[in-house]
Amino acid sequence: MNKANRVCWRVFNKNIGVDSWIIFEPSVIVEINKYRQHQFYKQPESCGVLLGERRGQHLLVTNLSTPFPTDDRTPIGYTRHSEGHQGIVNYYHHQSNGAIQYIGEWHTHPQVSASPSITDYCEWARTMESPANKNKKMIFFIAGTNDDWLGLYSDSILLHADIWPSL
């Protein structure tokens, strides 16, 4: 059985007044683990949306969408299309009476230690320009084969999150 603990990240920047915790439920980590590109360029990148709760300055990631047949996927890139993913967002939002919301995106990289590409930064900026996302904290997660990368968009600034010991 694929087992995981909660995974916690902290974003702290006293210059702009950000002190946020981002916590992933174990089930989300277990699901992402299924898509890690351990075979590097023999597997396509995977992608989806992250869903969860906004709790003041903090975010709790409770659910996600996984790749759909409508997504375009190659070993070094992907295009996530809204078909399927939007249905997952709508379902959890409705089931939770609005508590669970779209809070970010995830994808894989064929790297041991994940880091964003120029394409990632451009796509995230485009996501944050959407009127539905302006003035909201949003997270962007990249799963490497061993080490992950997480960023928090807050007040039009992308901040890197530091991983903390599991809870």
OpenMM code with the backbone's topology and positions (N, CA, C; nanometers):
from openmm import Vec3, app, unit

residues = "MET ASN LYS ALA ASN ARG VAL CYS TRP ARG VAL PHE ASN LYS ASN ILE GLY VAL ASP SER TRP ILE ILE PHE GLU PRO SER VAL ILE VAL GLU ILE ASN LYS TYR ARG GLN HIS GLN PHE TYR LYS GLN PRO GLU SER CYS GLY VAL LEU LEU GLY GLU ARG ARG GLY GLN HIS LEU LEU VAL THR ASN LEU SER THR PRO PHE PRO THR ASP ASP ARG THR PRO ILE GLY TYR THR ARG HIS SER GLU GLY HIS GLN GLY ILE VAL ASN TYR TYR HIS HIS GLN SER ASN GLY ALA ILE GLN TYR ILE GLY GLU TRP HIS THR HIS PRO GLN VAL SER ALA SER PRO SER ILE THR ASP TYR CYS GLU TRP ALA ARG THR MET GLU SER PRO ALA ASN LYS ASN LYS LYS MET ILE PHE PHE ILE ALA GLY THR ASN ASP ASP TRP LEU GLY LEU TYR SER ASP SER ILE LEU LEU HIS ALA ASP ILE TRP PRO SER LEU".split()
positions = [
    Vec3(0.0842, -0.1187, 0.0000),
    Vec3(0.0000, 0.0000, 0.0000),
    Vec3(0.0883, 0.1244, 0.0000),
    Vec3(0.0511, 0.2209, -0.0801),
    Vec3(0.1224, 0.3470, -0.0886),
    Vec3(0.0777, 0.4351, 0.0268),
    Vec3(0.1668, 0.4647, 0.1214),
    Vec3(0.1298, 0.5392, 0.2402),
    Vec3(0.2032, 0.6731, 0.2435),
    Vec3(0.1392, 0.7736, 0.2988),
    Vec3(0.2018, 0.9047, 0.3106),
    Vec3(0.1510, 0.9738, 0.4359),
    Vec3(0.2286, 1.0679, 0.4845),
    Vec3(0.1877, 1.1554, 0.5937),
    Vec3(0.1458, 1.2887, 0.5345),
    Vec3(0.0856, 1.3721, 0.6197),
    Vec3(0.0620, 1.5096, 0.5763),
    Vec3(0.1976, 1.5712, 0.5454),
    Vec3(0.2009, 1.6534, 0.4431),
    Vec3(0.3239, 1.7231, 0.4092),
    Vec3(0.2973, 1.8720, 0.4269),
    Vec3(0.3888, 1.9397, 0.4950),
    Vec3(0.3714, 2.0808, 0.5277),
    Vec3(0.4814, 2.1653, 0.4671),
    Vec3(0.4429, 2.2806, 0.4156),
    Vec3(0.5365, 2.3807, 0.3671),
    Vec3(0.5063, 2.5108, 0.4399),
    Vec3(0.6085, 2.5918, 0.4551),
    Vec3(0.5883, 2.7227, 0.5157),
    Vec3(0.6469, 2.8289, 0.4230),
    Vec3(0.5707, 2.9359, 0.4060),
    Vec3(0.6160, 3.0525, 0.3320),
    Vec3(0.6240, 3.1667, 0.4328),
    Vec3(0.7430, 3.2192, 0.4488),
    Vec3(0.7620, 3.3290, 0.5436),
    Vec3(0.8442, 3.4382, 0.4780),
    Vec3(0.7896, 3.5578, 0.4757),
    Vec3(0.8622, 3.6729, 0.4246),
    Vec3(0.8175, 3.7934, 0.5055),
    Vec3(0.8982, 3.8312, 0.6042),
    Vec3(0.8572, 3.9406, 0.6934),
    Vec3(0.8533, 4.0749, 0.6222),
    Vec3(0.9276, 4.0892, 0.5120),
    Vec3(0.9284, 4.2168, 0.4391),
    Vec3(0.7929, 4.2502, 0.3791),
    Vec3(0.7185, 4.1488, 0.3388),
    Vec3(0.5865, 4.1748, 0.2802),
    Vec3(0.4734, 4.1199, 0.3679),
    Vec3(0.5067, 4.0723, 0.4853),
    Vec3(0.4048, 4.0303, 0.5815),
    Vec3(0.3365, 3.8995, 0.5500),
    Vec3(0.4093, 3.8047, 0.4928),
    Vec3(0.3507, 3.6746, 0.4614),
    Vec3(0.4066, 3.5695, 0.5566),
    Vec3(0.3185, 3.4978, 0.6206),
    Vec3(0.3552, 3.3831, 0.7036),
    Vec3(0.2437, 3.2816, 0.6867),
    Vec3(0.2596, 3.1922, 0.5917),
    Vec3(0.1539, 3.0972, 0.5560),
    Vec3(0.2030, 2.9543, 0.5637),
    Vec3(0.1151, 2.8678, 0.6071),
    Vec3(0.1384, 2.7233, 0.6043),
    Vec3(0.0541, 2.6646, 0.4934),
    Vec3(0.1121, 2.5693, 0.4202),
    Vec3(0.0404, 2.4951, 0.3168),
    Vec3(0.0530, 2.3483, 0.3546),
    Vec3(-0.0604, 2.2853, 0.3771),
    Vec3(-0.0619, 2.1467, 0.4251),
    Vec3(-0.1339, 2.0597, 0.3231),
    Vec3(-0.0685, 1.9508, 0.2832),
    Vec3(-0.1266, 1.8537, 0.1897),
    Vec3(-0.1748, 1.7331, 0.2686),
    Vec3(-0.2999, 1.6951, 0.2480),
    Vec3(-0.3521, 1.5728, 0.3083),
    Vec3(-0.2787, 1.4522, 0.2486),
    Vec3(-0.2622, 1.3448, 0.3250),
    Vec3(-0.1899, 1.2263, 0.2760),
    Vec3(-0.2449, 1.1704, 0.1448),
    Vec3(-0.3764, 1.1705, 0.1278),
    Vec3(-0.4359, 1.1132, 0.0058),
    Vec3(-0.3919, 1.1883, -0.1191),
    Vec3(-0.3676, 1.3177, -0.1064),
    Vec3(-0.3224, 1.3976, -0.2205),
    Vec3(-0.1799, 1.3567, -0.2582),
    Vec3(-0.0941, 1.3398, -0.1586),
    Vec3(0.0445, 1.2988, -0.1835),
    Vec3(0.0488, 1.1585, -0.2446),
    Vec3(-0.0332, 1.0680, -0.1929),
    Vec3(-0.0388, 0.9314, -0.2471),
    Vec3(-0.0759, 0.9357, -0.3952),
    Vec3(-0.1721, 1.0180, -0.4306),
    Vec3(-0.2162, 1.0265, -0.5705),
    Vec3(-0.1077, 1.0872, -0.6583),
    Vec3(-0.0440, 1.1929, -0.6137),
    Vec3(0.0642, 1.2538, -0.6916),
    Vec3(0.1790, 1.1555, -0.7101),
    Vec3(0.2084, 1.0773, -0.6072),
    Vec3(0.3175, 0.9789, -0.6157),
    Vec3(0.2981, 0.8808, -0.7318),
    Vec3(0.1750, 0.8523, -0.7685),
    Vec3(0.1459, 0.7599, -0.8787),
    Vec3(0.1933, 0.8143, -1.0140),
    Vec3(0.2130, 0.9443, -1.0225),
    Vec3(0.2450, 1.0078, -1.1500),
    Vec3(0.3890, 1.0575, -1.1605),
    Vec3(0.4684, 1.0379, -1.0580),
    Vec3(0.6083, 1.0834, -1.0642),
    Vec3(0.6776, 1.0170, -1.1825),
    Vec3(0.7611, 1.0907, -1.2519),
    Vec3(0.8257, 1.0437, -1.3747),
    Vec3(0.9548, 0.9690, -1.3439),
    Vec3(0.9434, 0.8578, -1.2745),
    Vec3(1.0617, 0.7794, -1.2375),
    Vec3(1.1344, 0.7230, -1.3593),
    Vec3(1.0624, 0.7076, -1.4699),
    Vec3(1.1263, 0.6605, -1.5929),
    Vec3(1.1702, 0.7786, -1.6798),
    Vec3(1.1738, 0.8963, -1.6176),
    Vec3(1.2163, 1.0205, -1.6802),
    Vec3(1.1475, 1.0424, -1.8140),
    Vec3(1.2205, 1.0400, -1.9240),
    Vec3(1.1652, 1.0800, -2.0526),
    Vec3(1.0843, 0.9700, -2.1217),
    Vec3(1.0613, 0.8583, -2.0548),
    Vec3(0.9760, 0.7533, -2.1097),
    Vec3(0.8315, 0.7694, -2.0637),
    Vec3(0.8065, 0.8604, -1.9704),
    Vec3(0.6722, 0.8854, -1.9178),
    Vec3(0.6323, 1.0291, -1.9496),
    Vec3(0.5050, 1.0528, -1.9785),
    Vec3(0.4621, 1.1908, -2.0011),
    Vec3(0.4478, 1.2661, -1.8691),
    Vec3(0.4602, 1.3992, -1.8771),
    Vec3(0.4296, 1.4813, -1.7605),
    Vec3(0.2821, 1.4649, -1.7286),
    Vec3(0.2503, 1.4773, -1.6023),
    Vec3(0.1118, 1.4696, -1.5560),
    Vec3(0.0738, 1.6033, -1.4953),
    Vec3(-0.0570, 1.6292, -1.4920),
    Vec3(-0.1021, 1.7598, -1.4452),
    Vec3(-0.2427, 1.7516, -1.3894),
    Vec3(-0.2768, 1.8523, -1.3113),
    Vec3(-0.4112, 1.8607, -1.2561),
    Vec3(-0.4264, 1.9872, -1.1733),
    Vec3(-0.5409, 1.9987, -1.1101),
    Vec3(-0.5670, 2.1131, -1.0226),
    Vec3(-0.5661, 2.0671, -0.8779),
    Vec3(-0.5356, 2.1605, -0.7893),
    Vec3(-0.5368, 2.1354, -0.6455),
    Vec3(-0.6592, 2.2026, -0.5851),
    Vec3(-0.7235, 2.1304, -0.4969),
    Vec3(-0.8454, 2.1789, -0.4327),
    Vec3(-0.8281, 2.1747, -0.2822),
    Vec3(-0.8913, 2.2665, -0.2147),
    Vec3(-0.8819, 2.2644, -0.0697),
    Vec3(-0.9484, 2.3848, -0.0075),
    Vec3(-0.9079, 2.4109, 0.1154),
    Vec3(-0.9702, 2.5158, 0.1947),
    Vec3(-0.8715, 2.6285, 0.2216),
    Vec3(-0.9225, 2.7482, 0.2141),
    Vec3(-0.8476, 2.8664, 0.2562),
    Vec3(-0.8845, 2.8907, 0.4012),
    Vec3(-0.7844, 2.8919, 0.4860),
    Vec3(-0.8064, 2.9143, 0.6295),
    Vec3(-0.7213, 3.0328, 0.6729),
    Vec3(-0.7751, 3.1522, 0.6521),
    Vec3(-0.6987, 3.2731, 0.6806),
    Vec3(-0.5786, 3.2804, 0.5888),
    Vec3(-0.4592, 3.2900, 0.6465),
    Vec3(-0.3344, 3.2956, 0.5697),
    Vec3(-0.2910, 3.1587, 0.5184),
    Vec3(-0.3577, 3.0531, 0.5608),
    Vec3(-0.3111, 2.9171, 0.5374),
    Vec3(-0.3988, 2.8439, 0.4356),
    Vec3(-0.3398, 2.7392, 0.3737),
    Vec3(-0.4121, 2.6583, 0.2756),
    Vec3(-0.4012, 2.5112, 0.3127),
    Vec3(-0.5126, 2.4410, 0.3048),
    Vec3(-0.5172, 2.2968, 0.3277),
    Vec3(-0.5586, 2.2312, 0.1967),
    Vec3(-0.4677, 2.1509, 0.1403),
    Vec3(-0.4952, 2.0825, 0.0134),
    Vec3(-0.5592, 1.9476, 0.0464),
    Vec3(-0.6846, 1.9321, 0.0058),
    Vec3(-0.7617, 1.8127, 0.0411),
    Vec3(-0.7882, 1.7195, -0.0764),
    Vec3(-0.7898, 1.7727, -0.1974),
    Vec3(-0.8256, 1.6945, -0.3157),
    Vec3(-0.7484, 1.7455, -0.4368),
    Vec3(-0.7545, 1.6689, -0.5449),
    Vec3(-0.6904, 1.7091, -0.6688),
    Vec3(-0.7592, 1.6421, -0.7863),
    Vec3(-0.7322, 1.6950, -0.9029),
    Vec3(-0.7708, 1.6236, -1.0245),
    Vec3(-0.6436, 1.5620, -1.0806),
    Vec3(-0.6609, 1.4565, -1.1559),
    Vec3(-0.5483, 1.3877, -1.2185),
    Vec3(-0.5641, 1.3996, -1.3710),
    Vec3(-0.4633, 1.3592, -1.4473),
    Vec3(-0.4709, 1.3784, -1.5921),
    Vec3(-0.5973, 1.3176, -1.6551),
    Vec3(-0.6508, 1.3897, -1.7519),
    Vec3(-0.7657, 1.3442, -1.8285),
    Vec3(-0.7211, 1.3152, -1.9715),
    Vec3(-0.7935, 1.2297, -2.0421),
    Vec3(-0.7582, 1.1997, -2.1819),
    Vec3(-0.7564, 1.3239, -2.2710),
    Vec3(-0.8267, 1.4287, -2.2305),
    Vec3(-0.8306, 1.5516, -2.3101),
    Vec3(-0.7033, 1.6356, -2.2958),
    Vec3(-0.6202, 1.6056, -2.1939),
    Vec3(-0.4944, 1.6787, -2.1742),
    Vec3(-0.3921, 1.6334, -2.2782),
    Vec3(-0.3108, 1.7274, -2.3255),
    Vec3(-0.1993, 1.6946, -2.4150),
    Vec3(-0.0763, 1.6759, -2.3275),
    Vec3(-0.0126, 1.5569, -2.3364),
    Vec3(0.0988, 1.5258, -2.2476),
    Vec3(0.2147, 1.4655, -2.3247),
    Vec3(0.3346, 1.5163, -2.2970),
    Vec3(0.4578, 1.4609, -2.3529),
    Vec3(0.5564, 1.4457, -2.2374),
    Vec3(0.6709, 1.3814, -2.2586),
    Vec3(0.7685, 1.3675, -2.1496),
    Vec3(0.8259, 1.5004, -2.0984),
    Vec3(0.8130, 1.6075, -2.1766),
    Vec3(0.8703, 1.7347, -2.1321),
    Vec3(0.7693, 1.8491, -2.1332),
    Vec3(0.6430, 1.8166, -2.1345),
    Vec3(0.5438, 1.9232, -2.1325),
    Vec3(0.4019, 1.8699, -2.1276),
    Vec3(0.3101, 1.9620, -2.1070),
    Vec3(0.1687, 1.9255, -2.1017),
    Vec3(0.0859, 2.0496, -2.1311),
    Vec3(-0.0355, 2.0275, -2.1739),
    Vec3(-0.1371, 2.1317, -2.1795),
    Vec3(-0.2594, 2.0737, -2.1113),
    Vec3(-0.2951, 2.1345, -1.9991),
    Vec3(-0.4133, 2.0884, -1.9255),
    Vec3(-0.5341, 2.1609, -1.9829),
    Vec3(-0.6319, 2.0833, -2.0262),
    Vec3(-0.7560, 2.1403, -2.0781),
    Vec3(-0.8623, 2.1332, -1.9689),
    Vec3(-0.9563, 2.2239, -1.9715),
    Vec3(-1.0539, 2.2334, -1.8625),
    Vec3(-1.1501, 2.1148, -1.8570),
    Vec3(-1.1715, 2.0455, -1.9704),
    Vec3(-1.2639, 1.9317, -1.9703),
    Vec3(-1.2204, 1.8312, -1.8635),
    Vec3(-1.3126, 1.7909, -1.7810),
    Vec3(-1.2849, 1.6943, -1.6749),
    Vec3(-1.2399, 1.7617, -1.5473),
    Vec3(-1.1356, 1.8428, -1.5542),
    Vec3(-1.0830, 1.9089, -1.4343),
    Vec3(-1.1874, 2.0031, -1.3738),
    Vec3(-1.2556, 2.0798, -1.4588),
    Vec3(-1.3574, 2.1722, -1.4081),
    Vec3(-1.4712, 2.0965, -1.3412),
    Vec3(-1.5048, 1.9793, -1.3941),
    Vec3(-1.6088, 1.8968, -1.3310),
    Vec3(-1.5704, 1.8535, -1.1905),
    Vec3(-1.4426, 1.8212, -1.1704),
    Vec3(-1.3927, 1.7834, -1.0369),
    Vec3(-1.4036, 1.9028, -0.9419),
    Vec3(-1.3618, 2.0198, -0.9891),
    Vec3(-1.3723, 2.1419, -0.9076),
    Vec3(-1.5177, 2.1658, -0.8683),
    Vec3(-1.6068, 2.1602, -0.9660),
    Vec3(-1.7491, 2.1841, -0.9393),
    Vec3(-1.8059, 2.0831, -0.8394),
    Vec3(-1.7689, 1.9565, -0.8544),
    Vec3(-1.8191, 1.8516, -0.7658),
    Vec3(-1.7810, 1.8794, -0.6199),
    Vec3(-1.6510, 1.8990, -0.5937),
    Vec3(-1.6072, 1.9200, -0.4552),
    Vec3(-1.6586, 2.0519, -0.3977),
    Vec3(-1.6673, 2.1539, -0.4814),
    Vec3(-1.7203, 2.2817, -0.4361),
    Vec3(-1.8655, 2.2653, -0.3921),
    Vec3(-1.9443, 2.1952, -0.4718),
    Vec3(-2.0856, 2.1715, -0.4397),
    Vec3(-2.1004, 2.0829, -0.3148),
    Vec3(-2.0256, 1.9713, -0.3107),
    Vec3(-2.0350, 1.8772, -0.1988),
    Vec3(-1.9977, 1.9407, -0.0651),
    Vec3(-1.9093, 2.0410, -0.0686),
    Vec3(-1.8621, 2.1041, 0.0554),
    Vec3(-1.9333, 2.2363, 0.0852),
    Vec3(-2.0380, 2.2649, 0.0102),
    Vec3(-2.1087, 2.3932, 0.0249),
    Vec3(-2.0137, 2.5121, 0.0108),
    Vec3(-1.9201, 2.4996, -0.0810),
    Vec3(-1.8294, 2.6089, -0.1124),
    Vec3(-1.7007, 2.6131, -0.0324),
    Vec3(-1.6855, 2.5249, 0.0663),
    Vec3(-1.5637, 2.5272, 0.1489),
    Vec3(-1.4413, 2.4834, 0.0691),
    Vec3(-1.4580, 2.3825, -0.0172),
    Vec3(-1.3464, 2.3351, -0.0993),
    Vec3(-1.3485, 2.4105, -0.2308),
    Vec3(-1.2342, 2.4696, -0.2618),
    Vec3(-1.2212, 2.5565, -0.3781),
    Vec3(-1.0970, 2.5202, -0.4587),
    Vec3(-1.0908, 2.5739, -0.5785),
    Vec3(-0.9696, 2.5664, -0.6607),
    Vec3(-0.8654, 2.6548, -0.5942),
    Vec3(-0.7504, 2.5943, -0.5566),
    Vec3(-0.6471, 2.6734, -0.4892),
    Vec3(-0.5110, 2.6645, -0.5589),
    Vec3(-0.5051, 2.5917, -0.6700),
    Vec3(-0.3778, 2.5868, -0.7396),
    Vec3(-0.3687, 2.4766, -0.8424),
    Vec3(-0.2453, 2.4521, -0.8857),
    Vec3(-0.2199, 2.3541, -0.9907),
    Vec3(-0.0978, 2.2709, -0.9543),
    Vec3(-0.0926, 2.1515, -1.0126),
    Vec3(0.0233, 2.0639, -0.9920),
    Vec3(0.0606, 2.0012, -1.1247),
    Vec3(0.1876, 1.9653, -1.1360),
    Vec3(0.2325, 1.8848, -1.2493),
    Vec3(0.3658, 1.8201, -1.2129),
    Vec3(0.4095, 1.7304, -1.2983),
    Vec3(0.5356, 1.6600, -1.2742),
    Vec3(0.6434, 1.7147, -1.3660),
    Vec3(0.7675, 1.6889, -1.3268),
    Vec3(0.8840, 1.7173, -1.4097),
    Vec3(0.9744, 1.5948, -1.4088),
    Vec3(1.0404, 1.5669, -1.5197),
    Vec3(1.1350, 1.4548, -1.5221),
    Vec3(1.2707, 1.4968, -1.4650),
    Vec3(1.2681, 1.5475, -1.3426),
    Vec3(1.3886, 1.5938, -1.2735),
    Vec3(1.3940, 1.5299, -1.1355),
    Vec3(1.5130, 1.5026, -1.0877),
    Vec3(1.5276, 1.4512, -0.9512),
    Vec3(1.4775, 1.5558, -0.8521),
    Vec3(1.5259, 1.6778, -0.8656),
    Vec3(1.4803, 1.7900, -0.7825),
    Vec3(1.4053, 1.8876, -0.8726),
    Vec3(1.2758, 1.8932, -0.8546),
    Vec3(1.1918, 1.9756, -0.9411),
    Vec3(1.2224, 2.1238, -0.9247),
    Vec3(1.2162, 2.1943, -1.0370),
    Vec3(1.2265, 2.3401, -1.0360),
    Vec3(1.1464, 2.3932, -1.1542),
    Vec3(1.0891, 2.5125, -1.1403),
    Vec3(1.0048, 2.5665, -1.2472),
    Vec3(1.0833, 2.6019, -1.3724),
    Vec3(1.0164, 2.5839, -1.4851),
    Vec3(1.0718, 2.6251, -1.6142),
    Vec3(1.0186, 2.7648, -1.6477),
    Vec3(1.0728, 2.8248, -1.7506),
    Vec3(1.0213, 2.9543, -1.7981),
    Vec3(0.8739, 2.9394, -1.8360),
    Vec3(0.8398, 2.8284, -1.8993),
    Vec3(0.6994, 2.8030, -1.9360),
    Vec3(0.6114, 2.8012, -1.8122),
    Vec3(0.6583, 2.7364, -1.7046),
    Vec3(0.5805, 2.7337, -1.5804),
    Vec3(0.5519, 2.8749, -1.5303),
    Vec3(0.6569, 2.9576, -1.5219),
    Vec3(0.6386, 3.0943, -1.4725),
    Vec3(0.5394, 3.1723, -1.5584),
    Vec3(0.5472, 3.1551, -1.6899),
    Vec3(0.4551, 3.2254, -1.7807),
    Vec3(0.3114, 3.1788, -1.7614),
    Vec3(0.2920, 3.0476, -1.7504),
    Vec3(0.1565, 2.9933, -1.7313),
    Vec3(0.0973, 3.0362, -1.5968),
    Vec3(0.1797, 3.0351, -1.4936),
    Vec3(0.1308, 3.0759, -1.3613),
    Vec3(0.0923, 3.2227, -1.3609),
    Vec3(0.1715, 3.3059, -1.4267),
    Vec3(0.1381, 3.4486, -1.4347),
    Vec3(0.0046, 3.4672, -1.5059),
    Vec3(-0.0165, 3.3901, -1.6117),
    Vec3(-0.1434, 3.3965, -1.6857),
    Vec3(-0.2596, 3.3520, -1.5958),
    Vec3(-0.2382, 3.2465, -1.5185),
    Vec3(-0.3416, 3.1986, -1.4257),
    Vec3(-0.3769, 3.3073, -1.3244),
    Vec3(-0.2756, 3.3755, -1.2735),
    Vec3(-0.2999, 3.4769, -1.1711),
    Vec3(-0.3632, 3.6040, -1.2271),
    Vec3(-0.3550, 3.6245, -1.3582),
    Vec3(-0.4183, 3.7406, -1.4205),
    Vec3(-0.5689, 3.7233, -1.4339),
    Vec3(-0.6172, 3.6002, -1.4230),
    Vec3(-0.7602, 3.5747, -1.4347),
    Vec3(-0.8351, 3.6487, -1.3233),
    Vec3(-0.9442, 3.7165, -1.3575),
    Vec3(-1.0203, 3.7885, -1.2551),
    Vec3(-1.0640, 3.6977, -1.1381),
    Vec3(-1.0894, 3.5702, -1.1657),
    Vec3(-1.1324, 3.4785, -1.0604),
    Vec3(-1.0215, 3.4504, -0.9589),
    Vec3(-0.8964, 3.4708, -0.9980),
    Vec3(-0.7836, 3.4378, -0.9103),
    Vec3(-0.7142, 3.5597, -0.8496),
    Vec3(-0.7436, 3.6773, -0.9007),
    Vec3(-0.6769, 3.7974, -0.8489),
    Vec3(-0.7069, 3.8121, -0.6998),
    Vec3(-0.6081, 3.8583, -0.6276),
    Vec3(-0.6194, 3.8841, -0.4835),
    Vec3(-0.6427, 3.7584, -0.4004),
    Vec3(-0.6157, 3.6422, -0.4567),
    Vec3(-0.6261, 3.5170, -0.3816),
    Vec3(-0.4881, 3.4550, -0.3709),
    Vec3(-0.4645, 3.3845, -0.2636),
    Vec3(-0.3429, 3.3045, -0.2528),
    Vec3(-0.3640, 3.1799, -0.3379),
    Vec3(-0.2655, 3.1489, -0.4216),
    Vec3(-0.2720, 3.0302, -0.5066),
    Vec3(-0.1400, 2.9562, -0.4956),
    Vec3(-0.1454, 2.8239, -0.5063),
    Vec3(-0.0231, 2.7449, -0.4977),
    Vec3(0.0036, 2.6728, -0.6291),
    Vec3(0.1327, 2.6533, -0.6534),
    Vec3(0.1788, 2.5833, -0.7727),
    Vec3(0.2821, 2.4811, -0.7284),
    Vec3(0.2545, 2.3553, -0.7589),
    Vec3(0.3331, 2.2425, -0.7092),
    Vec3(0.3926, 2.1651, -0.8256),
    Vec3(0.5220, 2.1346, -0.8153),
    Vec3(0.5878, 2.0509, -0.9160),
    Vec3(0.6456, 1.9289, -0.8442),
    Vec3(0.6087, 1.8106, -0.8910),
    Vec3(0.6593, 1.6861, -0.8342),
    Vec3(0.7783, 1.6381, -0.9162),
    Vec3(0.8944, 1.6341, -0.8531),
    Vec3(1.0116, 1.5752, -0.9160),
    Vec3(1.0144, 1.4260, -0.8855),
    Vec3(1.1173, 1.3567, -0.9299),
    Vec3(1.1234, 1.2131, -0.8985),
    Vec3(1.1562, 1.1906, -0.7516),
    Vec3(1.2310, 1.2835, -0.6907),
    Vec3(1.2644, 1.2738, -0.5477),
    Vec3(1.2209, 1.3960, -0.4684),
    Vec3(1.2529, 1.5145, -0.5184),
    Vec3(1.2266, 1.6382, -0.4447),
    Vec3(1.1272, 1.7250, -0.5202),
    Vec3(1.0393, 1.7882, -0.4439),
    Vec3(0.9326, 1.8688, -0.5010),
    Vec3(0.9615, 2.0179, -0.4859),
    Vec3(0.8846, 2.0966, -0.5592),
    Vec3(0.8923, 2.2421, -0.5512),
    Vec3(0.7518, 2.2954, -0.5310),
    Vec3(0.7368, 2.3928, -0.4412),
    Vec3(0.6063, 2.4532, -0.4166),
    Vec3(0.6239, 2.6038, -0.4089),
    Vec3(0.5364, 2.6733, -0.4786),
    Vec3(0.5350, 2.8191, -0.4738),
    Vec3(0.3978, 2.8691, -0.4344),
    Vec3(0.3947, 2.9827, -0.3680),
    Vec3(0.2708, 3.0482, -0.3266),
    Vec3(0.2664, 3.1855, -0.3915),
    Vec3(0.1605, 3.2097, -0.4695),
    Vec3(0.1377, 3.3441, -0.5213),
    Vec3(0.0580, 3.4191, -0.4165),
    Vec3(0.1111, 3.5315, -0.3728),
    Vec3(0.0445, 3.6144, -0.2737),
    Vec3(0.0718, 3.7591, -0.3075),
    Vec3(-0.0337, 3.8366, -0.3242),
    Vec3(-0.0190, 3.9789, -0.3564),
    Vec3(0.0717, 4.0018, -0.4775),
    Vec3(0.0487, 3.9251, -0.5831),
    Vec3(0.1208, 3.9370, -0.7106),
    Vec3(0.2683, 3.9006, -0.7027),
    Vec3(0.3086, 3.8296, -0.5984),
    Vec3(0.4475, 3.7866, -0.5830),
    Vec3(0.4485, 3.6348, -0.5670),
    Vec3(0.5377, 3.5688, -0.6401),
    Vec3(0.5551, 3.4243, -0.6255),
    Vec3(0.6646, 3.3993, -0.5224),
    Vec3(0.6273, 3.3299, -0.4161),
    Vec3(0.7207, 3.2997, -0.3076),
    Vec3(0.7450, 3.1497, -0.3020),
    Vec3(0.8703, 3.1106, -0.2866),
    Vec3(0.9053, 2.9694, -0.2740),
    Vec3(0.8744, 2.9237, -0.1322),
    Vec3(0.8178, 2.8045, -0.1198),
    Vec3(0.7846, 2.7487, 0.0115),
    Vec3(0.8919, 2.6494, 0.0544),
    Vec3(0.9184, 2.6458, 0.1832),
    Vec3(1.0137, 2.5509, 0.2408),
    Vec3(0.9380, 2.4365, 0.3036),
    Vec3(0.9841, 2.3133, 0.2774),
    Vec3(0.9183, 2.1958, 0.3339),
    Vec3(0.9546, 2.1848, 0.4822),
    Vec3(0.8583, 2.1398, 0.5595),
    Vec3(0.8749, 2.1183, 0.7031),
    Vec3(0.8519, 1.9710, 0.7320),
    Vec3(0.8971, 1.9223, 0.8463),
    Vec3(0.8742, 1.7809, 0.8801),
    Vec3(0.7253, 1.7449, 0.8744),
    Vec3(0.6976, 1.6207, 0.8377),
    Vec3(0.5592, 1.5735, 0.8276),
    Vec3(0.4899, 1.5780, 0.9623),
    Vec3(0.3593, 1.6012, 0.9570),
    Vec3(0.2777, 1.5987, 1.0785),
    Vec3(0.2248, 1.4593, 1.1032),
] * unit.nanometer
topology = app.Topology()
chain = topology.addChain("A")
for resn in residues:
    res = topology.addResidue(resn, chain)
    for name in ("N", "CA", "C"):
        topology.addAtom(name, app.Element.getBySymbol(name[0]), res)
